[in-house]
Amino acid sequence: MGDPADEGLKLIQSKPEGVLQSELWKELGVDSRKCSRIVKKLEESGLIVREEFKKDGIKTYLLRAKQMPVNPSDLMAGDELIPCIGCDLECIVEECHPLMDWMYQLAIVSHTED
């Protein structure tokens, strides 16, 4: 297992509805004290939001990942901007030819940079 803070952040990010702190420590396999330190570190880093929450009359906290701004380079494949930016078509991602072409371009650019 990697860094518990990284694992905690990944777990919180994977659940848009949030994760209860009282359940996070169990999922991470750490004690509640260590979990509190992890949560404090993530909150102070601005990566998560911690809100009071009552479950079965017991106070705990709901943890949610903060939305981070998109890195513009993630929208580029070489010189090509992701085609979805200006697209107003309703499509099925797996069947969108412009997006598939862009993804292939991204794979080629990533592969040649390695």
Order of alpha helices (4+ residues) and beta strands (2+ residues): alpha-beta-alpha-alpha-beta-beta-beta-beta-alpha
